[in-house]
């Protein structure tokens, strides 16, 4: 009868835990980065272009009414 290789099984469990932890850390970093990019992108776009706040407003230089 074959003897069970407990060290192999333990190593496989450890690798699975590490893989799971790495995946969780990657997802957490993605969420953090995507939140920063969206927030900073919206703020920078409005400051640089000035069009974001004025999208629904009247034109700055309307045609003269005669």
C-alpha positions as CSV (number, residue, x, y, z in Angstrom):
1,X,0.0,0.0,0.0
2,X,1.3,3.5,-0.9
3,X,2.2,6.0,1.8
4,X,0.4,9.4,1.7
5,X,2.7,12.3,0.9
6,X,1.5,14.8,3.4
7,X,4.2,17.3,2.5
8,X,3.0,17.5,-1.1
9,X,-0.6,18.0,0.0
10,X,0.5,20.7,2.5
11,X,2.5,22.5,-0.2
12,X,-0.5,22.4,-2.6
13,X,-2.7,24.0,0.1
14,X,-0.1,26.7,0.8
15,X,0.2,27.5,-2.9
16,X,-3.6,27.7,-3.2
17,X,-3.7,30.1,-0.2
18,X,-1.0,32.2,-1.7
19,X,-2.7,32.3,-5.1
20,X,-6.0,33.3,-3.5
21,X,-4.3,36.1,-1.4
22,X,-2.5,37.5,-4.5
23,X,-5.8,37.6,-6.4
24,X,-7.5,39.4,-3.6
25,X,-4.7,41.9,-3.3
26,X,-4.8,42.5,-7.1
27,X,-8.5,43.1,-7.1
28,X,-8.2,45.5,-4.1
29,X,-5.4,47.4,-5.9
30,X,-7.5,47.6,-9.1
31,X,-10.5,49.0,-7.2
32,X,-8.3,51.5,-5.5
33,X,-6.6,52.6,-8.8
34,X,-9.8,52.7,-10.8
35,X,-11.4,54.9,-8.1
36,X,-8.5,57.3,-8.1
37,X,-8.4,57.5,-11.9
38,X,-12.1,58.2,-12.2
39,X,-12.0,60.9,-9.5
40,X,-8.9,62.6,-10.7
41,X,-9.8,62.3,-14.3
42,X,-13.1,64.0,-13.8
43,X,-11.6,66.8,-11.7
44,X,-8.7,67.4,-14.1
45,X,-11.0,67.4,-17.2
46,X,-13.2,70.1,-15.7
47,X,-10.3,72.3,-14.6
48,X,-8.3,72.0,-17.8
49,X,-11.1,72.2,-20.4
50,X,-13.7,74.1,-18.5
51,X,-16.4,72.4,-20.7
52,X,-17.6,69.9,-18.1
53,X,-19.5,72.5,-16.0
54,X,-20.7,74.5,-19.0
55,X,-22.1,71.7,-21.1
56,X,-25.7,72.7,-20.5
57,X,-25.1,76.4,-20.0
58,X,-25.6,79.2,-22.6
59,X,-22.8,80.0,-24.9
60,X,-20.3,82.5,-23.6
61,X,-20.6,84.8,-26.7
62,X,-24.2,84.5,-28.0
63,X,-25.1,85.8,-31.4
64,X,-26.3,89.5,-31.3
65,X,-30.0,89.9,-31.5
66,X,-31.1,92.5,-34.1
